[in-house]
Amino acid sequence: MIWILASSILVAMAFIATFLTTGNTWDAAIAGGIVSLVFVIGFLYRITRPPTSSTQRRWTIAISSIVIVGTILHWNIMYRMTQWQYDTLHLIRKIIFHGVAQGMLQPEGVNTLGEYAAQHGLQRKSLGDVFRETTKFDTGDSAVVVGKEWGHMSMFVSSLSDTEVVLVAQDSITIDGEDSHFKNFDGRYGMTQDRLRITKRGLEYEIQN
């Protein structure tokens, strides 16, 4: 009874300590599993010592080895499946992000170029002025474009001049991009981000991360 109680406490401590350190459930489960394996091997050693007969010892060790190896293999399969599911869902989420971002940014660029090209006369406004007049910002000095949100995604103006407008689409939730060192517009690192550059010559779309 003391053996079971001690092993349970140590397994729980290993799980909790690893989870608090890494924040990863699988790392914590593996740490707890290793501690459990150590206690199982120790328990097998105790019950197979003399005066246990050699026949009982061999059968106990053989069956226990099959169970332990089978558990480890099953654990490994579960781990790989979990990682595959995570990677697949993450890829789908990124594809959705880039699709939605393109649907947000490109119409804005087309509208700005359309308004700019529709001007008549000699008093033609610059590309930046046209964008300012057709766009509503969060505040006077804000880069956030109001009314251009989709779920957790927002549109920002990263650069604005008479000849160029650069728009950025970002998600407020954590979606890792391809480059973990990429610096996002809002100061974070490694998140997905798309950019649209609007000039008099047309639109230049880029998946930045």
Secondary structure, DSSP 8 states (H G I E B T S, - for coil): -HHHHHHHHHHHHHHHHHHHHH--HHHHHHHHHHHHHHHHHHHHHHHTSTTS-HHHHHHHHHHHHHHHHHHHHHHHHHHHHHHHHHHHHHHHHHHHHHHHHHHHHHHHHHHHHHHHHT--SS----HHHHHHHH--BSSTT--BBTT--BTTEEEEEEEE-SSEEEEEEEESS--B-S-TT-B-TTS-BSB-EEEEEEETTEEEEEE--
